[in-house]
Amino acid sequence: MGTNIMIVADYIYDIYYWLILINIFGSWFPQFQTSKVGLLIGRLVNPYLSVFRKFIPPLGMIDFSPIIAILAYSFIGRFALAGLQQLLIMAGAF
């Protein structure tokens, strides 16, 4: 049971990570941003990215906030997954 929860949590983490990357690279193409897929990904990812855009202003034409957002997501996500695993071990699900 615990391994299934970890597998699902890891998949969700990976999918959202890739959605962030797709949104970042898609921002280089205006056609992508206005497509149905681009709008859907934007709705899912932009609330997370907007937190970083509030504190990290763009330098000229370059927005560094997505880079910081990816780094924070990687660190916090892996930390959260390790914590979830420890909780499942303590609960006896492993």
TIMAR-24764 format. One record per residue (C-alpha): residue in three letters; chain; y, z, x; residue number from 1. Coordinates in Angstrom, 2 decimals, m for minus. Layout:
BEGIN
<node><resn>ALA</resn><chain>A</chain><Y>Y</Y><Z>Z</Z><X>X</X><resi>NUM</resi></node>
...
//
This chain:
BEGIN
<node><resn>MET</resn><chain>A</chain><Y>0.00</Y><Z>0.00</Z><X>0.00</X><resi>1</resi></node>
<node><resn>GLY</resn><chain>A</chain><Y>2.46</Y><Z>0.97</Z><X>2.72</X><resi>2</resi></node>
<node><resn>THR</resn><chain>A</chain><Y>1.80</Y><Z>m2.16</Z><X>4.74</X><resi>3</resi></node>
<node><resn>ASN</resn><chain>A</chain><Y>2.54</Y><Z>m4.31</Z><X>1.68</X><resi>4</resi></node>
<node><resn>ILE</resn><chain>A</chain><Y>5.87</Y><Z>m2.55</Z><X>1.20</X><resi>5</resi></node>
<node><resn>MET</resn><chain>A</chain><Y>6.73</Y><Z>m3.11</Z><X>4.86</X><resi>6</resi></node>
<node><resn>ILE</resn><chain>A</chain><Y>5.75</Y><Z>m6.79</Z><X>4.66</X><resi>7</resi></node>
<node><resn>VAL</resn><chain>A</chain><Y>7.95</Y><Z>m7.35</Z><X>1.58</X><resi>8</resi></node>
<node><resn>ALA</resn><chain>A</chain><Y>10.87</Y><Z>m5.42</Z><X>3.12</X><resi>9</resi></node>
<node><resn>ASP</resn><chain>A</chain><Y>10.56</Y><Z>m7.45</Z><X>6.32</X><resi>10</resi></node>
<node><resn>TYR</resn><chain>A</chain><Y>10.52</Y><Z>m10.73</Z><X>4.36</X><resi>11</resi></node>
<node><resn>ILE</resn><chain>A</chain><Y>13.61</Y><Z>m9.72</Z><X>2.40</X><resi>12</resi></node>
<node><resn>TYR</resn><chain>A</chain><Y>15.35</Y><Z>m8.75</Z><X>5.63</X><resi>13</resi></node>
<node><resn>ASP</resn><chain>A</chain><Y>14.46</Y><Z>m12.08</Z><X>7.28</X><resi>14</resi></node>
<node><resn>ILE</resn><chain>A</chain><Y>15.45</Y><Z>m14.17</Z><X>4.26</X><resi>15</resi></node>
<node><resn>TYR</resn><chain>A</chain><Y>18.88</Y><Z>m12.54</Z><X>4.04</X><resi>16</resi></node>
<node><resn>TYR</resn><chain>A</chain><Y>19.35</Y><Z>m12.97</Z><X>7.80</X><resi>17</resi></node>
<node><resn>TRP</resn><chain>A</chain><Y>18.67</Y><Z>m16.71</Z><X>7.45</X><resi>18</resi></node>
<node><resn>LEU</resn><chain>A</chain><Y>20.97</Y><Z>m16.94</Z><X>4.44</X><resi>19</resi></node>
<node><resn>ILE</resn><chain>A</chain><Y>23.78</Y><Z>m15.46</Z><X>6.54</X><resi>20</resi></node>
<node><resn>LEU</resn><chain>A</chain><Y>23.14</Y><Z>m18.00</Z><X>9.30</X><resi>21</resi></node>
<node><resn>ILE</resn><chain>A</chain><Y>22.96</Y><Z>m20.90</Z><X>6.84</X><resi>22</resi></node>
<node><resn>ASN</resn><chain>A</chain><Y>26.23</Y><Z>m19.77</Z><X>5.30</X><resi>23</resi></node>
<node><resn>ILE</resn><chain>A</chain><Y>27.88</Y><Z>m19.55</Z><X>8.71</X><resi>24</resi></node>
<node><resn>PHE</resn><chain>A</chain><Y>26.75</Y><Z>m23.00</Z><X>9.82</X><resi>25</resi></node>
<node><resn>GLY</resn><chain>A</chain><Y>27.39</Y><Z>m24.41</Z><X>6.34</X><resi>26</resi></node>
<node><resn>SER</resn><chain>A</chain><Y>31.02</Y><Z>m23.33</Z><X>6.60</X><resi>27</resi></node>
<node><resn>TRP</resn><chain>A</chain><Y>31.49</Y><Z>m26.14</Z><X>9.11</X><resi>28</resi></node>
<node><resn>PHE</resn><chain>A</chain><Y>30.77</Y><Z>m28.70</Z><X>6.36</X><resi>29</resi></node>
<node><resn>PRO</resn><chain>A</chain><Y>33.02</Y><Z>m28.68</Z><X>3.27</X><resi>30</resi></node>
<node><resn>GLN</resn><chain>A</chain><Y>30.40</Y><Z>m30.65</Z><X>1.29</X><resi>31</resi></node>
<node><resn>PHE</resn><chain>A</chain><Y>27.91</Y><Z>m27.82</Z><X>1.77</X><resi>32</resi></node>
<node><resn>GLN</resn><chain>A</chain><Y>30.32</Y><Z>m25.16</Z><X>0.56</X><resi>33</resi></node>
<node><resn>THR</resn><chain>A</chain><Y>30.91</Y><Z>m26.98</Z><X>m2.73</X><resi>34</resi></node>
<node><resn>SER</resn><chain>A</chain><Y>27.25</Y><Z>m27.86</Z><X>m3.38</X><resi>35</resi></node>
<node><resn>LYS</resn><chain>A</chain><Y>25.11</Y><Z>m25.76</Z><X>m5.75</X><resi>36</resi></node>
<node><resn>VAL</resn><chain>A</chain><Y>23.05</Y><Z>m24.41</Z><X>m2.86</X><resi>37</resi></node>
<node><resn>GLY</resn><chain>A</chain><Y>26.16</Y><Z>m23.60</Z><X>m0.83</X><resi>38</resi></node>
<node><resn>LEU</resn><chain>A</chain><Y>27.78</Y><Z>m21.80</Z><X>m3.75</X><resi>39</resi></node>
<node><resn>LEU</resn><chain>A</chain><Y>24.61</Y><Z>m19.77</Z><X>m4.41</X><resi>40</resi></node>
<node><resn>ILE</resn><chain>A</chain><Y>24.27</Y><Z>m18.76</Z><X>m0.76</X><resi>41</resi></node>
<node><resn>GLY</resn><chain>A</chain><Y>27.98</Y><Z>m17.93</Z><X>m0.65</X><resi>42</resi></node>
<node><resn>ARG</resn><chain>A</chain><Y>27.64</Y><Z>m15.64</Z><X>m3.67</X><resi>43</resi></node>
<node><resn>LEU</resn><chain>A</chain><Y>24.81</Y><Z>m13.78</Z><X>m1.98</X><resi>44</resi></node>
<node><resn>VAL</resn><chain>A</chain><Y>26.27</Y><Z>m13.54</Z><X>1.52</X><resi>45</resi></node>
<node><resn>ASN</resn><chain>A</chain><Y>30.07</Y><Z>m13.43</Z><X>1.18</X><resi>46</resi></node>
<node><resn>PRO</resn><chain>A</chain><Y>30.23</Y><Z>m9.85</Z><X>m0.17</X><resi>47</resi></node>
<node><resn>TYR</resn><chain>A</chain><Y>28.56</Y><Z>m8.67</Z><X>3.04</X><resi>48</resi></node>
<node><resn>LEU</resn><chain>A</chain><Y>30.69</Y><Z>m10.88</Z><X>5.30</X><resi>49</resi></node>
<node><resn>SER</resn><chain>A</chain><Y>33.92</Y><Z>m9.90</Z><X>3.52</X><resi>50</resi></node>
<node><resn>VAL</resn><chain>A</chain><Y>33.49</Y><Z>m6.32</Z><X>4.75</X><resi>51</resi></node>
<node><resn>PHE</resn><chain>A</chain><Y>33.79</Y><Z>m7.56</Z><X>8.32</X><resi>52</resi></node>
<node><resn>ARG</resn><chain>A</chain><Y>36.55</Y><Z>m10.06</Z><X>7.55</X><resi>53</resi></node>
<node><resn>LYS</resn><chain>A</chain><Y>38.76</Y><Z>m7.18</Z><X>6.39</X><resi>54</resi></node>
<node><resn>PHE</resn><chain>A</chain><Y>38.65</Y><Z>m5.53</Z><X>9.81</X><resi>55</resi></node>
<node><resn>ILE</resn><chain>A</chain><Y>38.29</Y><Z>m8.48</Z><X>12.20</X><resi>56</resi></node>
<node><resn>PRO</resn><chain>A</chain><Y>41.05</Y><Z>m11.07</Z><X>11.76</X><resi>57</resi></node>
<node><resn>PRO</resn><chain>A</chain><Y>40.42</Y><Z>m14.66</Z><X>12.85</X><resi>58</resi></node>
<node><resn>LEU</resn><chain>A</chain><Y>41.79</Y><Z>m15.68</Z><X>16.22</X><resi>59</resi></node>
<node><resn>GLY</resn><chain>A</chain><Y>43.43</Y><Z>m19.00</Z><X>15.56</X><resi>60</resi></node>
<node><resn>MET</resn><chain>A</chain><Y>40.84</Y><Z>m21.26</Z><X>13.95</X><resi>61</resi></node>
<node><resn>ILE</resn><chain>A</chain><Y>37.88</Y><Z>m19.14</Z><X>15.05</X><resi>62</resi></node>
<node><resn>ASP</resn><chain>A</chain><Y>36.50</Y><Z>m16.36</Z><X>12.87</X><resi>63</resi></node>
<node><resn>PHE</resn><chain>A</chain><Y>34.46</Y><Z>m13.89</Z><X>14.92</X><resi>64</resi></node>
<node><resn>SER</resn><chain>A</chain><Y>33.61</Y><Z>m11.63</Z><X>11.98</X><resi>65</resi></node>
<node><resn>PRO</resn><chain>A</chain><Y>30.32</Y><Z>m13.44</Z><X>11.17</X><resi>66</resi></node>
<node><resn>ILE</resn><chain>A</chain><Y>29.10</Y><Z>m12.83</Z><X>14.73</X><resi>67</resi></node>
<node><resn>ILE</resn><chain>A</chain><Y>29.81</Y><Z>m9.11</Z><X>14.41</X><resi>68</resi></node>
<node><resn>ALA</resn><chain>A</chain><Y>28.24</Y><Z>m9.14</Z><X>10.93</X><resi>69</resi></node>
<node><resn>ILE</resn><chain>A</chain><Y>25.02</Y><Z>m10.70</Z><X>12.28</X><resi>70</resi></node>
<node><resn>LEU</resn><chain>A</chain><Y>24.85</Y><Z>m8.16</Z><X>15.11</X><resi>71</resi></node>
<node><resn>ALA</resn><chain>A</chain><Y>25.44</Y><Z>m5.27</Z><X>12.73</X><resi>72</resi></node>
<node><resn>TYR</resn><chain>A</chain><Y>22.87</Y><Z>m6.63</Z><X>10.27</X><resi>73</resi></node>
<node><resn>SER</resn><chain>A</chain><Y>20.29</Y><Z>m6.96</Z><X>13.03</X><resi>74</resi></node>
<node><resn>PHE</resn><chain>A</chain><Y>20.88</Y><Z>m3.43</Z><X>14.30</X><resi>75</resi></node>
<node><resn>ILE</resn><chain>A</chain><Y>21.15</Y><Z>m1.69</Z><X>10.95</X><resi>76</resi></node>
<node><resn>GLY</resn><chain>A</chain><Y>18.33</Y><Z>m3.71</Z><X>9.39</X><resi>77</resi></node>
<node><resn>ARG</resn><chain>A</chain><Y>15.83</Y><Z>m3.00</Z><X>12.13</X><resi>78</resi></node>
<node><resn>PHE</resn><chain>A</chain><Y>16.85</Y><Z>0.66</Z><X>12.09</X><resi>79</resi></node>
<node><resn>ALA</resn><chain>A</chain><Y>16.38</Y><Z>0.78</Z><X>8.30</X><resi>80</resi></node>
<node><resn>LEU</resn><chain>A</chain><Y>12.97</Y><Z>m0.92</Z><X>8.51</X><resi>81</resi></node>
<node><resn>ALA</resn><chain>A</chain><Y>11.84</Y><Z>1.58</Z><X>11.14</X><resi>82</resi></node>
<node><resn>GLY</resn><chain>A</chain><Y>13.08</Y><Z>4.42</Z><X>8.93</X><resi>83</resi></node>
<node><resn>LEU</resn><chain>A</chain><Y>11.22</Y><Z>3.00</Z><X>5.94</X><resi>84</resi></node>
<node><resn>GLN</resn><chain>A</chain><Y>8.06</Y><Z>2.82</Z><X>8.00</X><resi>85</resi></node>
<node><resn>GLN</resn><chain>A</chain><Y>8.45</Y><Z>6.45</Z><X>9.04</X><resi>86</resi></node>
<node><resn>LEU</resn><chain>A</chain><Y>8.99</Y><Z>7.49</Z><X>5.41</X><resi>87</resi></node>
<node><resn>LEU</resn><chain>A</chain><Y>5.84</Y><Z>5.66</Z><X>4.37</X><resi>88</resi></node>
<node><resn>ILE</resn><chain>A</chain><Y>3.88</Y><Z>7.32</Z><X>7.17</X><resi>89</resi></node>
<node><resn>MET</resn><chain>A</chain><Y>5.15</Y><Z>10.76</Z><X>6.12</X><resi>90</resi></node>
<node><resn>ALA</resn><chain>A</chain><Y>4.29</Y><Z>10.00</Z><X>2.49</X><resi>91</resi></node>
<node><resn>GLY</resn><chain>A</chain><Y>0.77</Y><Z>9.06</Z><X>3.54</X><resi>92</resi></node>
<node><resn>ALA</resn><chain>A</chain><Y>1.04</Y><Z>5.45</Z><X>2.40</X><resi>93</resi></node>
<node><resn>PHE</resn><chain>A</chain><Y>m0.22</Y><Z>4.15</Z><X>5.75</X><resi>94</resi></node>
//
